[in-house]
Amino acid sequence: MTANKDFLKTTAVDPQEAAPWRGIVRVLAQRRISSTGYELVLERGDLAFTAGRLVTIHGRDVTEDRSYTIASGEQDERLHILYRLVPTGALTPQLIQLQAGDELELSGPYGQFTLRDPMRPIFFLATGTGIAPCRAFCRTHPDLALTVVHGVRTPDELFYREEFESRYRYQPCCSRTAHDAYQGRVTQFMAEQDTPPTTHYYLCGAYEMIYEMQALLHAKGVPNEHIFIEGYYYRLEV
């Protein structure tokens, strides 16, 4: 992630927060899962984390350090990191070169985008790679009363679709080629839905989606304390 065009987290690393863990991990696999989407599978080592938190991947110097949400469950043996290749980015062109056996330096976990109440009905509203923390939630708490709404440009960017469809209410939204998805953006879909004020709403991905969705939910009577956000990037992907 870069500070301007790769990714930027709303729960970015607090310089006053000491990292509880920092170490070298080995790459186990590099998977291409869409035209621009990739998943790194890493050794976990002794890293403990709460679902929804992120780790920093350290580049060649501090200006290249970037943070990514862990897309694994709290009890999973491996760390899964979902990222989109940004050719002009500071770090992702380095990540794309990694192969099994290579090493990375990580620190963390950081962030506060964690599950508040696993017993409460949940809407998880994501764009692009913003679906990563939802996967962590589901792998940690498989019996969630969860509705997943994932907005992308084309169906090949619906990361982890089969996992979500097999257990939860799942709604893909595609702004370009729809096929069996809703034709349009996440915000357009949600404007047509009932939004109970007692449900919890997790918004993750493009800032544009988050701002529009917050306004939409407020207008529908959802209190601010039931809305949780994690901004990943400024330019809308979908």
Residue frames as qw, qx, qy, qz and C-alpha x, y, z in Angstrom:
[[0.000, 0.888, 0.460, 0.000, 0.00, 0.00, 0.00],
 [0.384, 0.258, -0.047, 0.885, 1.12, 3.52, -0.60],
 [0.057, -0.401, -0.476, 0.780, 0.08, 6.60, 1.32],
 [0.312, 0.371, -0.070, -0.872, -1.79, 7.87, -1.71],
 [0.635, 0.294, -0.365, -0.614, -2.72, 5.25, -4.30],
 [0.329, 0.075, -0.941, 0.009, -2.14, 1.74, -3.02],
 [0.512, -0.587, -0.619, -0.096, -4.12, 1.54, 0.23],
 [0.037, 0.372, -0.432, 0.820, -4.59, 3.69, 3.33],
 [0.417, -0.408, -0.808, 0.087, -6.28, 2.31, 6.44],
 [0.328, -0.746, -0.070, -0.576, -8.53, 4.31, 8.70],
 [0.799, -0.595, 0.085, -0.004, -7.13, 2.16, 11.50],
 [0.604, 0.631, -0.376, 0.309, -3.58, 2.95, 10.44],
 [0.736, -0.141, -0.453, 0.483, -0.67, 2.15, 12.70],
 [0.316, -0.940, -0.045, -0.124, -0.56, 4.44, 15.71],
 [0.498, 0.581, -0.474, 0.435, 3.06, 5.56, 16.20],
 [0.323, -0.545, 0.521, -0.572, 2.46, 5.43, 19.96],
 [0.935, -0.116, 0.140, -0.304, 1.27, 1.80, 19.80],
 [0.186, -0.561, 0.798, 0.118, 4.12, -0.62, 20.33],
 [0.737, 0.217, -0.526, -0.364, 4.06, -3.61, 18.00],
 [0.774, -0.415, 0.402, -0.259, 3.56, -6.75, 20.12],
 [0.845, -0.010, 0.486, 0.222, 5.27, -8.90, 17.51],
 [0.394, 0.812, -0.320, -0.288, 7.83, -8.44, 14.75],
 [0.641, -0.307, 0.681, 0.174, 9.62, -11.14, 12.85],
 [0.231, 0.400, -0.688, -0.560, 10.55, -12.89, 9.63],
 [0.761, 0.174, 0.534, -0.325, 8.05, -15.28, 8.02],
 [0.245, -0.165, 0.808, 0.510, 8.40, -17.59, 5.06],
 [0.579, 0.293, -0.195, -0.735, 6.20, -17.42, 1.96],
 [0.552, 0.012, 0.828, -0.091, 4.34, -20.70, 1.46],
 [0.422, 0.457, 0.705, 0.340, 2.45, -19.80, -1.71],
 [0.104, 0.366, -0.098, -0.919, 1.62, -16.96, -4.07],
 [0.337, 0.442, 0.827, 0.083, -1.80, -17.29, -5.71],
 [0.119, 0.046, -0.287, -0.949, -3.25, -15.22, -8.52],
 [0.187, 0.401, 0.851, -0.285, -6.99, -15.08, -7.90],
 [0.403, 0.821, 0.354, -0.196, -8.11, -12.48, -10.46],
 [0.617, 0.672, 0.060, 0.405, -6.62, -10.35, -13.21],
 [0.167, 0.707, -0.321, 0.608, -5.07, -8.02, -10.61],
 [0.654, -0.600, 0.217, -0.406, -5.81, -9.78, -7.30],
 [0.583, 0.316, -0.715, 0.222, -3.33, -11.96, -5.44],
 [0.757, -0.607, 0.030, -0.239, -3.16, -13.87, -2.18],
 [0.286, 0.542, -0.723, 0.319, 0.04, -14.46, -0.24],
 [0.882, -0.402, -0.214, -0.123, 0.05, -17.48, 2.05],
 [0.175, 0.681, -0.548, 0.453, 2.59, -17.06, 4.84],
 [0.549, -0.145, -0.731, 0.378, 3.86, -18.93, 7.84],
 [0.398, -0.817, -0.235, -0.346, 2.12, -17.67, 10.95],
 [0.358, 0.332, -0.600, 0.634, 4.81, -18.45, 13.47],
 [0.285, -0.396, -0.732, 0.475, 3.72, -17.35, 16.95],
 [0.106, -0.144, -0.088, -0.980, 1.75, -14.29, 15.81],
 [0.010, 0.510, 0.815, -0.276, -1.52, -13.96, 17.78],
 [0.085, -0.050, -0.205, -0.974, -4.25, -11.68, 16.42],
 [0.381, 0.441, 0.623, -0.523, -7.94, -10.83, 16.64],
 [0.410, 0.456, 0.682, 0.399, -9.96, -11.23, 13.44],
 [0.156, 0.934, 0.306, 0.097, -10.16, -7.94, 11.58],
 [0.341, -0.836, 0.235, 0.360, -6.74, -6.67, 12.58],
 [0.677, 0.719, -0.142, 0.068, -3.87, -6.04, 10.20],
 [0.767, -0.360, 0.185, 0.498, -0.16, -6.57, 9.88],
 [0.193, 0.896, -0.268, -0.298, 2.50, -4.34, 8.38],
 [0.901, 0.205, 0.165, 0.345, 4.67, -5.83, 5.66],
 [0.281, -0.813, 0.222, 0.459, 8.05, -4.13, 5.73],
 [0.722, 0.686, -0.001, 0.093, 9.65, -3.13, 2.44],
 [0.738, 0.296, -0.196, 0.574, 13.24, -2.27, 1.67],
 [0.193, 0.105, -0.374, 0.901, 12.94, 0.85, 3.84],
 [0.089, 0.395, 0.684, -0.607, 10.27, 2.42, 6.06],
 [0.327, 0.360, -0.122, -0.865, 8.76, 4.44, 3.18],
 [0.455, 0.108, -0.738, -0.487, 7.69, 1.18, 1.55],
 [0.056, 0.105, 0.909, -0.399, 5.99, -0.35, 4.61],
 [0.481, -0.159, -0.341, -0.792, 2.32, -1.11, 4.01],
 [0.353, -0.054, 0.767, -0.532, -0.49, -2.61, 6.12],
 [0.497, -0.022, -0.681, -0.538, -2.88, -5.39, 5.12],
 [0.719, -0.264, 0.303, -0.566, -5.76, -7.01, 6.95],
 [0.141, -0.216, 0.966, 0.009, -5.20, -10.67, 7.76],
 [0.686, 0.070, -0.298, -0.660, -7.70, -12.76, 5.77],
 [0.499, 0.037, -0.860, 0.100, -7.34, -15.79, 8.07],
 [0.666, -0.626, -0.292, -0.282, -9.20, -16.98, 11.13],
 [0.325, -0.791, 0.420, -0.303, -7.76, -16.63, 14.60],
 [0.786, -0.317, 0.529, -0.048, -7.05, -20.36, 14.82],
 [0.829, 0.555, -0.061, 0.007, -5.78, -20.86, 11.27],
 [0.818, -0.309, 0.188, 0.447, -2.23, -22.16, 10.94],
 [0.509, 0.180, 0.321, 0.778, -1.34, -19.84, 8.05],
 [0.056, 0.631, 0.159, -0.757, -1.65, -16.14, 7.31],
 [0.446, 0.524, 0.595, 0.416, -3.51, -15.17, 4.16],
 [0.089, -0.566, -0.013, 0.820, -2.88, -11.68, 2.77],
 [0.477, 0.658, 0.553, 0.183, -5.15, -10.43, -0.02],
 [0.158, -0.623, 0.122, 0.756, -3.75, -7.63, -2.18],
 [0.619, 0.737, 0.271, 0.003, -4.24, -5.96, -5.51],
 [0.648, -0.021, 0.231, 0.726, -1.24, -5.30, -7.73],
 [0.137, 0.964, 0.103, -0.205, -0.69, -1.56, -8.21],
 [0.807, 0.362, 0.038, 0.466, 2.07, -1.26, -10.84],
 [0.216, 0.712, -0.165, 0.648, 3.06, 2.22, -9.65],
 [0.677, -0.711, -0.052, -0.181, 2.84, 1.30, -5.96],
 [0.055, -0.767, 0.605, -0.207, 5.78, 1.14, -3.59],
 [0.453, -0.342, 0.793, -0.221, 5.26, -2.40, -2.27],
 [0.848, 0.236, 0.373, -0.295, 2.94, -4.53, -4.39],
 [0.673, 0.637, -0.366, -0.089, 5.40, -4.75, -7.33],
 [0.012, 0.519, -0.820, 0.243, 7.79, -6.32, -4.81],
 [0.643, -0.066, 0.629, -0.432, 5.13, -8.67, -3.43],
 [0.838, 0.427, -0.013, -0.341, 4.27, -9.97, -6.88],
 [0.466, 0.608, -0.642, 0.030, 7.83, -11.26, -7.25],
 [0.409, -0.434, 0.720, -0.357, 7.68, -13.44, -4.14],
 [0.727, 0.112, -0.623, -0.265, 7.74, -17.22, -4.43],
 [0.889, -0.435, -0.106, -0.101, 7.44, -20.10, -2.00],
 [0.836, -0.090, -0.162, 0.517, 10.50, -20.14, 0.24],
 [0.237, 0.545, -0.080, 0.800, 11.11, -16.38, 0.14],
 [0.387, -0.439, -0.601, 0.545, 10.97, -14.40, 3.38],
 [0.064, -0.737, -0.225, -0.634, 9.13, -11.28, 4.54],
 [0.218, -0.047, -0.586, 0.779, 9.39, -9.12, 7.63],
 [0.335, -0.640, -0.534, -0.439, 6.07, -8.50, 9.39],
 [0.087, 0.017, -0.602, 0.794, 4.94, -6.60, 12.45],
 [0.514, -0.313, -0.246, -0.760, 1.61, -6.32, 14.21],
 [0.136, 0.604, 0.676, 0.400, -1.21, -6.87, 14.74],
 [0.024, -0.124, -0.134, 0.983, -2.71, -3.37, 14.57],
 [0.292, -0.225, -0.489, -0.791, -6.12, -1.77, 14.09],
 [0.290, 0.081, 0.649, -0.699, -9.55, -1.73, 15.69],
 [0.614, 0.140, -0.337, -0.700, -11.81, -3.07, 12.90],
 [0.067, 0.078, -0.981, 0.162, -12.81, -6.09, 14.96],
 [0.417, -0.417, -0.706, -0.392, -16.10, -7.88, 15.51],
 [0.236, -0.390, 0.357, -0.815, -18.07, -6.16, 18.28],
 [0.616, -0.051, 0.562, -0.550, -20.83, -8.70, 18.89],
 [0.108, 0.166, -0.900, -0.389, -20.83, -12.07, 17.08],
 [0.163, 0.370, 0.884, -0.235, -24.36, -12.79, 18.34],
 [0.287, 0.635, 0.216, -0.684, -25.91, -9.79, 16.58],
 [0.686, 0.587, 0.403, 0.149, -27.15, -9.77, 12.94],
 [0.337, -0.571, 0.318, 0.678, -24.47, -8.28, 10.70],
 [0.652, 0.748, 0.120, 0.035, -24.23, -6.67, 7.29],
 [0.535, -0.451, 0.359, 0.617, -20.68, -6.66, 5.91],
 [0.512, 0.836, 0.184, -0.067, -20.47, -4.19, 3.01],
 [0.560, -0.465, 0.417, 0.545, -17.24, -4.27, 1.04],
 [0.616, 0.762, -0.121, -0.162, -15.65, -3.16, -2.19],
 [0.525, 0.652, -0.534, 0.116, -12.69, -4.93, -3.79],
 [0.561, 0.169, -0.714, 0.383, -10.09, -6.27, -1.38],
 [0.319, -0.382, 0.361, -0.789, -12.13, -4.81, 1.50],
 [0.872, -0.176, -0.282, -0.358, -13.65, -8.29, 1.77],
 [0.515, 0.322, -0.715, 0.347, -10.52, -9.57, 3.57],
 [0.158, -0.238, 0.661, -0.694, -11.63, -8.87, 7.18],
 [0.789, -0.026, 0.018, -0.614, -15.00, -10.47, 6.48],
 [0.808, 0.196, -0.556, -0.020, -13.20, -13.71, 5.68],
 [0.238, 0.278, -0.718, 0.591, -11.32, -13.43, 8.97],
 [0.511, -0.166, 0.344, -0.770, -14.60, -12.88, 10.83],
 [0.870, 0.073, -0.189, -0.450, -16.22, -15.90, 9.17],
 [0.706, 0.246, -0.641, 0.172, -13.31, -18.27, 9.69],
 [0.078, 0.230, -0.676, 0.696, -13.21, -17.28, 13.36],
 [0.411, 0.189, 0.577, -0.680, -16.99, -17.22, 13.98],
 [0.019, -0.035, -0.838, -0.545, -18.58, -19.55, 11.36],
 [0.045, -0.547, -0.835, 0.027, -22.10, -19.28, 12.82],
 [0.004, -0.259, -0.096, 0.961, -22.55, -15.54, 12.31],
 [0.361, 0.706, 0.594, -0.136, -25.97, -14.21, 11.28],
 [0.264, -0.485, 0.323, 0.768, -24.26, -12.53, 8.35],
 [0.603, 0.735, 0.310, 0.001, -25.20, -10.84, 5.10],
 [0.483, -0.353, 0.369, 0.711, -22.25, -10.13, 2.80],
 [0.492, 0.839, 0.224, -0.068, -22.59, -7.49, 0.06],
 [0.580, -0.365, 0.385, 0.618, -19.47, -7.31, -2.10],
 [0.452, 0.858, 0.108, -0.220, -19.03, -4.71, -4.81],
 [0.534, -0.305, 0.533, 0.581, -16.52, -5.14, -7.65],
 [0.293, 0.496, -0.359, -0.734, -16.17, -4.33, -11.33],
 [0.664, 0.238, -0.592, -0.390, -16.31, -7.84, -12.79],
 [0.910, -0.316, -0.067, -0.261, -17.18, -11.28, -11.36],
 [0.820, 0.191, -0.405, 0.357, -13.57, -12.53, -11.30],
 [0.136, 0.468, -0.428, 0.761, -12.90, -9.99, -8.50],
 [0.720, -0.489, -0.051, -0.490, -15.45, -11.58, -6.16],
 [0.266, 0.430, -0.798, 0.328, -12.75, -12.92, -3.86],
 [0.078, -0.041, 0.893, -0.442, -13.73, -15.88, -1.62],
 [0.558, -0.041, -0.204, -0.803, -17.19, -15.99, -3.19],
 [0.687, -0.084, -0.694, -0.197, -17.67, -19.74, -2.80],
 [0.319, -0.057, -0.737, 0.593, -16.78, -19.62, 0.89],
 [0.235, 0.077, 0.299, -0.922, -19.37, -16.94, 1.60],
 [0.609, 0.015, -0.389, -0.691, -22.09, -18.44, -0.60],
 [0.541, -0.031, -0.840, 0.006, -21.81, -21.81, 1.12],
 [0.343, -0.292, -0.730, 0.515, -22.77, -20.49, 4.58],
 [0.035, -0.463, -0.328, 0.823, -24.22, -16.98, 4.47],
 [0.404, 0.824, 0.388, -0.088, -26.57, -14.68, 2.66],
 [0.469, -0.312, 0.367, 0.741, -24.31, -13.38, -0.09],
 [0.441, 0.832, 0.317, -0.116, -24.97, -10.62, -2.62],
 [0.539, -0.104, 0.328, 0.769, -22.40, -9.83, -5.31],
 [0.265, 0.892, 0.211, -0.298, -22.65, -6.43, -6.99],
 [0.607, -0.006, 0.417, 0.677, -20.83, -5.79, -10.28],
 [0.127, 0.734, 0.078, -0.662, -20.64, -2.34, -11.83],
 [0.201, 0.470, -0.600, -0.615, -19.54, -3.56, -15.27],
 [0.529, 0.049, -0.767, -0.360, -20.25, -7.18, -16.18],
 [0.574, -0.330, 0.377, -0.647, -22.95, -8.56, -13.89],
 [0.399, 0.051, -0.904, -0.142, -23.92, -12.08, -15.09],
 [0.547, -0.484, -0.680, -0.066, -25.55, -13.56, -11.95],
 [0.342, -0.263, -0.421, 0.798, -24.76, -10.53, -9.78],
 [0.069, 0.865, 0.387, -0.310, -26.63, -7.33, -9.04],
 [0.511, 0.490, 0.224, 0.669, -25.90, -4.80, -11.80],
 [0.115, -0.889, -0.036, -0.442, -24.66, -1.74, -9.92],
 [0.214, 0.489, -0.585, 0.610, -22.80, -0.58, -6.86],
 [0.336, -0.229, -0.814, 0.414, -23.10, -1.67, -3.25],
 [0.089, 0.220, 0.338, -0.911, -24.75, 1.61, -2.31],
 [0.482, 0.031, -0.399, -0.779, -27.37, 1.21, -5.03],
 [0.533, -0.165, -0.825, -0.088, -28.21, -2.27, -3.80],
 [0.269, -0.254, -0.701, 0.610, -28.43, -1.19, -0.16],
 [0.229, 0.043, 0.030, -0.972, -30.69, 1.73, -0.99],
 [0.621, -0.089, -0.498, -0.598, -33.30, -0.88, -1.95],
 [0.564, -0.111, -0.800, 0.176, -32.92, -3.00, 1.20],
 [0.587, -0.762, -0.171, -0.214, -34.38, -2.96, 4.69],
 [0.446, 0.406, -0.526, 0.599, -31.72, -1.84, 7.17],
 [0.630, -0.657, -0.413, -0.024, -32.83, -2.69, 10.72],
 [0.021, -0.867, 0.278, -0.412, -31.37, -0.16, 13.17],
 [0.738, -0.564, 0.350, -0.122, -30.37, -2.90, 15.62],
 [0.931, 0.252, 0.051, 0.258, -28.16, -4.67, 13.07],
 [0.418, -0.685, 0.307, 0.512, -24.42, -3.98, 13.00],
 [0.675, 0.732, 0.073, 0.053, -22.96, -2.66, 9.74],
 [0.598, -0.479, 0.367, 0.528, -19.30, -3.11, 8.83],
 [0.539, 0.838, 0.035, -0.073, -18.10, -0.98, 5.90],
 [0.597, -0.493, 0.457, 0.438, -14.76, -1.77, 4.31],
 [0.650, 0.387, 0.464, 0.461, -13.06, -0.71, 1.09],
 [0.306, 0.445, 0.216, 0.813, -13.29, 2.50, -0.91],
 [0.081, -0.262, -0.404, 0.873, -13.75, 5.73, 1.04],
 [0.314, -0.030, -0.323, -0.892, -16.33, 6.87, -1.51],
 [0.551, -0.294, -0.737, -0.258, -18.50, 3.85, -0.73],
 [0.399, -0.302, -0.673, 0.545, -18.04, 4.31, 3.00],
 [0.041, 0.148, 0.167, -0.974, -19.06, 7.98, 3.02],
 [0.460, -0.089, -0.438, -0.767, -22.10, 7.33, 0.83],
 [0.568, -0.261, -0.778, -0.060, -23.11, 4.27, 2.84],
 [0.235, -0.223, -0.584, 0.744, -22.81, 6.07, 6.16],
 [0.251, 0.088, -0.008, -0.964, -25.13, 8.80, 4.91],
 [0.555, -0.116, -0.630, -0.531, -27.56, 6.21, 3.53],
 [0.501, -0.256, -0.794, 0.229, -27.67, 4.23, 6.78],
 [0.069, -0.190, -0.424, 0.883, -28.10, 7.37, 8.88],
 [0.388, 0.015, -0.234, -0.891, -31.01, 8.43, 6.65],
 [0.641, -0.166, -0.676, -0.322, -32.58, 5.00, 7.20],
 [0.637, -0.648, 0.032, -0.416, -32.36, 5.39, 10.97],
 [0.887, -0.058, -0.325, 0.323, -29.25, 3.33, 11.77],
 [0.381, -0.917, 0.093, 0.072, -27.40, 4.91, 14.72],
 [0.349, 0.793, -0.489, 0.103, -23.75, 5.78, 14.28],
 [0.401, -0.533, 0.711, -0.223, -22.72, 3.43, 17.09],
 [0.846, 0.121, 0.509, -0.107, -23.90, 0.47, 14.96],
 [0.698, 0.710, -0.059, 0.074, -21.67, 1.43, 11.99],
 [0.639, -0.568, 0.375, 0.358, -17.99, 0.41, 11.88],
 [0.601, 0.793, -0.077, -0.066, -15.62, 1.47, 9.13],
 [0.650, -0.389, 0.440, 0.482, -12.26, 0.57, 7.63],
 [0.490, 0.831, -0.072, -0.252, -11.15, 2.69, 4.65],
 [0.845, -0.073, 0.367, 0.383, -8.68, 1.01, 2.30],
 [0.434, 0.069, 0.415, 0.797, -8.22, 3.37, -0.63],
 [0.130, 0.493, 0.134, -0.850, -9.37, 6.66, -2.10],
 [0.349, 0.261, -0.525, -0.731, -10.12, 5.76, -5.67],
 [0.783, 0.086, 0.390, -0.477, -13.28, 3.75, -6.08],
 [0.247, -0.252, 0.884, 0.308, -12.55, 0.35, -7.64],
 [0.299, 0.360, 0.882, 0.056, -16.04, -0.47, -8.82]]
